[in-house]
Amino acid sequence: MKQPNHSYYFDYASCTPIDESIYETYCKLLKTYYVNPESMYSIGLETHKLVETSREKIAKLLGVLPSEVFFTSGASEANSFAIKGFALKNKHRGNHIITSKMEHSSVLNALKQLEEEFGFQVTYLPVNKKGNVTLDMIKQAIQKDTIMVSLMSVNNEVGSIQEIEAIGEHLKKNTRIVFMSDGVQILGKHAFSLKNIDLFTFTTHKIYGVKGCGVLIKKENIQLLPLINGGQQEQGLRGGTLNAPAIIVAAKTIRMALDGQVEHTTKVNELWKLLWEGLQEIDDIVLNSSIGGTPYILNFSCLSINSEIMMNALNQRNIFVSSQSACSSRTRTPSHTILAMGYDEQRALGGIRVSLSHLNTKAEIQFLLKSIKEIIDEYRT
């Protein structure tokens, strides 16, 4: 696997290049298994069998049942499916949901729709300066009509890691409350258990796989309302023709991500430390990420230059970073994540996310640091 065009790519939290072996497998699948996996002729039956084999392998890798693995078009759809599907199906049990102010836009917008269109009440928890929600915050927010808590495992902008296992263990004591977690930024990077998580989402294009394959893990006792009507695909919960080639190669993608997790994270830790130490030496730079978060993301703000100017200047040097998640980057508004951490609008407008990979090198980090310093110096003159 090579860096894209040998540019200085630091936006891996948004999208990763396809691993070469994944790409080769995927291309072969596209040529043969392009048919509808619901078709009853031989190649359709074979495609269906391969889809189900992939489902079984994914279930085994994640420690769940095959019947608990559902395929979607991506993580945004999976998040919407989990949140709205559960809330609308279970409104008779309660209409209160707990989340944080720094969730991904696909989560926040789904919850906003539930509030505005369906009368749900949502509590948006604040986060501390490290970007964390504490278990005590959740305990205090629980009401008699609370039916769901939704917290991302690892924040996609600043990299804070939530205590999802401790939170899930506590919520299991209350059988009325379902725990949902957006796991996009944890899979293939940090160890986790789904034992106490009822709904869990991720996508393969964040782990060197292809676009168009999201996964929702739904525990068997959880009931959802279908959001996409069609045939009986995905146990009748998600209609539409399955993206068979992407699904079939997904099991290999996840296995490779988990197999390389320790080695890759060890290398990325070293890169993160180099970047962290270098940024601290540059005037006007403040760090929004904290030690103890994921090493795959480091967010900083330049107090003298807004993020749009900094990104454009870096882009001219063939350095690719982002200001927010790609799903929100075109809005040109202050980062809702940095604001949620209690920082002011100037800092939120200046936020830059550097997201790393084992494919990056120390030389690339050093070039990035040198470029940031030069841009700030040029802007001052």
N, C-alpha and C positions, 0 to 999 in steps of 0.2 A: 504494500500500500504506500502511495507517495503523497506528499503534500500537493494540494490542488495547484497546478501550474507553477510550482515552487514559489508561490506567493507566501506572505507571512500570515497564515490563517490562524486566527485566535477566536473563532466563533463556533467551537465544537458543541456548545450547549444548545445551539440553534439547529445545527445539522452536521453530520459527519460524512466523510467520503465513504463510499461503499468498499468494503474489504474486497481484495481481488478474488479470493476464492469464493466469496459470497456472490460477487458479480458473475463469475463464470458459471456457477450453479444456477443462478437466476436466469441467465441468458438461455441456458439449455432448457430450463423449465418453460420459458416463454414460447419456445419453438414447438414443444410437444403438448404441454398441459395448459393450453389456452382456452379449452372448452369450459362450458358451464359445469361445475362439479355436481350439479343436481341432475344432469342428463343421465338417462338410463341406458345409453349404449356403452360399449366396452371402455372407450377412452374416458368417458364421463365417470363411469364407475371407478376406474383406476385413479382418476384425479381426486374424486371424493375420498377414496381410501388414503391417498397421500396427505390430503388435508387433515383427516382424522388422525393419522399417524403423527403429524406435526403437533396437533393439539395434545396428544398423549405425551409426547416428548417434552413439550413446554410444561405441562402439568407436573411431570416428574421432576424437572429441573427446579421448579418453584415450590414443590411440596404441596400441591393441591390436586384435586380430582380433575380428570379430563372434562367432566360435565360442568366444571367451574370456569373453564377457559372460553371466552367469547372474542371473536375477531371483529374489528371495526376498521374504518379508513385511517385512523390515527388517534393520537392521545386526546385531541380536543373533542372529537366525537365521543370517545370513551368516557371522558370527564362529564360531558353533557348527559350522556346516556345514564351514567351512574347516579348523578345528582338529581336530574329531573325525572328520570325513570323511577327512582326510588321514592322521591318526594311525592310525586303525583299518585303513585300506586298506594302509598301508605299515609295519605293525608288524614284519613279517618283516625289514625293513631296519634296524631299530633302535627303541628305545623311550625315547629321551631327548629332551626338549624344553626349550628355553631361553626364558624370558620375563622380565618385570620384576615387581616387587612392586606396581606402580601401574597395572596394566592395568584396563580396563573389566571390570565384574563378569561380563559375558557371556563374556569370555575366561577370567578366573580360574576361574569355575565350570565351564566346559567342561574346563579342565585338571585341576581337582580331581576331576571325574568320571573322567577318564582314569587318574588316579593310583589312586583308590579302587576302581574297578570293573574296570579293565583292566590294571593293573600297570605303568603308565608311570612313568618317573622325570622329574620336572620340577624344573629349577633356576630359582629365583626371584631374579633379580639385584637387588641394592640400587641405589638411585639417589643421586646427590649432592644437595646442598642446592638446586640449581636444577631438580631433577627429571629429570636426564638419566642415561641409560645410555651409557657410553663404549664405543667399539669394543674397547678393551683388555679390558674386563670380559667382553665376548662371546667374544673370542679365548681367554681363560683358562677360560671355562666349557665350551667345546666338548670333547666326548668322542668316542670312536670310534663310539659308537652314537647320536650326535646326528642327528636327522632333520629338526628344525624349530626355527627361531627366530621368535618372535612378539612384535612390538613395535608399539605404537600410534604413529602418525605425530605426532600432537599430543595431549598429555594433556588429557582432558576436564574435569579439576578445577582444575589450576593452570596449564595452558597451555604447559607445556614442550614444545619441539620437538625430536624425536629426529633424529639424523643418518641417516635411513633410506637415503639414496642411497649414502653412504659405507659403511654397514653392508651394504647389499645388494650393492655392488660387491665387497666382501671375501668375502661368503658365496658369490658366484658361482664363486669359485675352488675351492670344495668342492662337487662335483656331487651329493653325498649329502644336503646340507642345503637345505631349502626355507625361503624367507623369506616370512613372512606379516605384513601390517600392517593394523591397524584404521585406516582413513583418514577416519573420520566427521568429525573436526574440522579436516581440512586442505583438503578439497575446497571450492573457491570462496573460499578465504582465502589460501592460499599456493601458489606454484608447486611442482610435483613431477613426477617421472618414474617410470613403472612399468617401466622397462627392466630393472631388477634386482630387481623384486618379483614373487614367484610367485603370491601370493594377496593380494588387496586388497579391502577392504569399505567400503561407505558406504550412506547412505540419503538419500532425497530430502526428508524432512521437516525436515532440518537446514539445507536450502538454499532455503527458501521454496517447497517443493513439498508434495505430499500425503503423508499417512501411508500405510503399507501397501506401499511399494515400496523394498526393499533391493536392493543390487547386490553380487554377488561377481565379481571379476575372477579367473579361474583360467587360468593359462598352459596352453597345449595339452599340454605334456609332463607335467603334474601329474595324478595319478590320485586320485579321491576315492571313498569309499564312500557311497552314497546314505543319507541319514538319514530321509527321508520317502519311503516307497514308494507308488507309484500307477501312473499311466500312463507314457508316454514323454516327458512334458514335460521341458524343459531337458536334452535329450540323455539322458534316462532317469536323470538324477541327482537330480532334485527333483520328486517327484510332486505332483499337485494342480492344480486349475484356476488359471490365471494371472489376476492382477488386471489385466486388459487396459487399462482406462482409465488407471490409475495408471502403468502401464508405458509406454503410448503418450505420455503427457505428460512422462515422465521425461527424455527427450532434450532437450526445450525447457527444462526446469528446469535441467539441467546446463549447457546452453549459456548460459543467462542468468547463472548463477552464475559461470561462467568469464569471460564478457564483462564483468561488473561487478566482477571481483575487484580490480583495481588501484585503481579509484576508491573502492570501498567500504573497502578496507583503509587507504587514505590517510586517510579520514575517521575510521575507528575508531582509528587510531594517535593522533590528536589527542585523542579522548575518553579513551583509555587513559592517556595522559600526564597529563591533567587529573585523572583519578581517582587515579592513582598519587601525584601530588604532594599532593593533598588528603588522602588517607588518612595520609600520613606526618606530617601536622600534628595528627592526632588522638591524644590520649593513650590508652594501652592497646591500640592497634592495631598488629599486626605483619603484614608482608606475606609471603605464602607463594609468590606468583608472582615471577618475576624479569625484569629487563630482558633482552631477547633471545628471550623466548617469544612466543607469539601475542598480538597486541593485543586479540583477541576475548575473552580470559578474564583476569580479575584476581581472585585468591583472597587473602583476608585473614582473620585471626583477631582476635577481641576477647578479651583475656586475662581480663577481668572478667565477661564475659557469654557463656554458651554459645550455640551457633548456633541452637538451637530458640527461645530467648527473643528473640534478635536478629531472627530471621526473622518471628516473630509480631508483634513491635513494628513492623517495617517493613511487614508486611502490613496492619496497622491504618492505615497511611498510604498504602495502595494502591501500595506498592512491592514488586515481586515478584523475589526472588532465590532461590538454593538453597544448601543446605549441602554436598551432594555431587552426583553425577549423579542424575538423576531415578529411575534404576533402583535406586538404593541409598538414596535420601533417607528412606524410611519406616522404615529399620532403627534409626535413632537411635543409631548406634554411632560411635565416632571415625572420622574419615576415614582409610581405609587408605592413601590417597595421601600425606597429610601425615605419617602415621606412617612410611611408607616413606622419606620424605625425611630421617628422623632426628630429627623433632621429637617433643615429649612429648605425652601424652594430652590434657592441658589445651588445648594449641594445636590438636590434631586435633579436639577436641570443639567448639572455637569457630570452626571454619573456615566461611567464607561465600564462595560463588562468585558473582561478578558477571560475567555473560557479555553481551557487547555486540554491537551491530549498527549498520550505517549508518543505521538508522531512529532511533536514539537521538540526543539533542541535548545540547549543553553545559549548557543549563538543567536538563535532567533529571539530569545528573551532579552539578550543584551542589546540586540538591534532595536527592539521595541522600546526599551528603556532610553537608549540614546536618542531615538526619534522623539519620544515624548518630551524629553528635556529640551531638545532643539526647537520643537514647535512652541513650547512655552516661552523660550528665550526670544524667538522670532516675533511672537505675538506682542511681547513687551516693548520691542523696539519700534 
